[in-house]
Amino acid sequence: MGRVSGGDDVILGCDTIGETIRRLRQEQGMTLQELTDKSGIAMSSIVDLEAGRRKAGGTVDTLLRLL
């Protein structure tokens, strides 16, 4: 298991990073639009990342800090 540091530590299991981002976003009741507005990252990029169609890059750190 990996560990990502942020406000609170998040333990990553077998989920892909996109699945983890989606799960954290949904647990907080945050919509895609809200995450887009807070992160400045295009909604299409977040959707593709959550669906596993986009490789994780620098946007992942930004998204995990907000979740």
C-alpha positions in Angstrom: 0.0 0.0 0.0 1.2 3.5 -0.8 0.7 6.6 1.2 0.0 10.1 -0.1 0.6 13.0 2.2 -1.7 15.9 2.3 -3.9 17.5 5.0 -4.7 14.0 6.2 -2.9 10.9 5.0 -4.7 8.8 2.5 -4.0 5.1 2.2 -4.2 3.8 -1.3 -5.1 0.2 -1.7 -5.8 -1.8 -4.9 -7.9 1.0 -6.5 -6.4 2.9 -9.4 -5.6 6.5 -8.6 -8.6 7.6 -10.6 -10.9 5.3 -8.6 -9.4 6.7 -5.4 -10.0 10.3 -6.5 -13.6 9.4 -7.5 -14.2 7.7 -4.1 -12.8 10.6 -2.1 -14.7 13.1 -4.1 -18.0 11.2 -3.7 -17.4 10.6 0.0 -17.2 14.4 0.5 -20.3 14.9 -1.5 -18.4 16.9 -4.1 -19.6 17.1 -7.7 -17.3 17.1 -10.7 -18.1 20.7 -11.2 -17.1 21.6 -7.7 -13.8 19.8 -8.0 -13.2 21.5 -11.4 -13.9 24.9 -9.9 -11.7 24.3 -6.8 -8.8 22.7 -8.8 -8.8 24.7 -12.0 -8.5 21.4 -13.8 -10.8 20.8 -16.8 -13.7 18.6 -16.0 -12.9 16.4 -19.0 -9.4 15.7 -17.6 -10.9 14.7 -14.2 -13.5 12.5 -15.9 -10.8 10.8 -18.0 -8.6 10.3 -14.9 -11.4 8.8 -12.8 -12.3 6.5 -15.7 -8.7 5.4 -16.2 -8.4 6.9 -19.6 -5.8 9.5 -18.6 -2.4 8.8 -17.0 -1.8 10.4 -13.6 0.4 13.4 -13.7 0.8 16.6 -11.9 -2.9 17.0 -11.6 -3.1 14.2 -9.1 -1.3 16.1 -6.4 -3.7 19.0 -6.9 -6.8 16.8 -6.7 -5.7 14.8 -3.7 -4.9 18.0 -1.8 -8.5 19.2 -2.4 -10.0 15.9 -1.3 
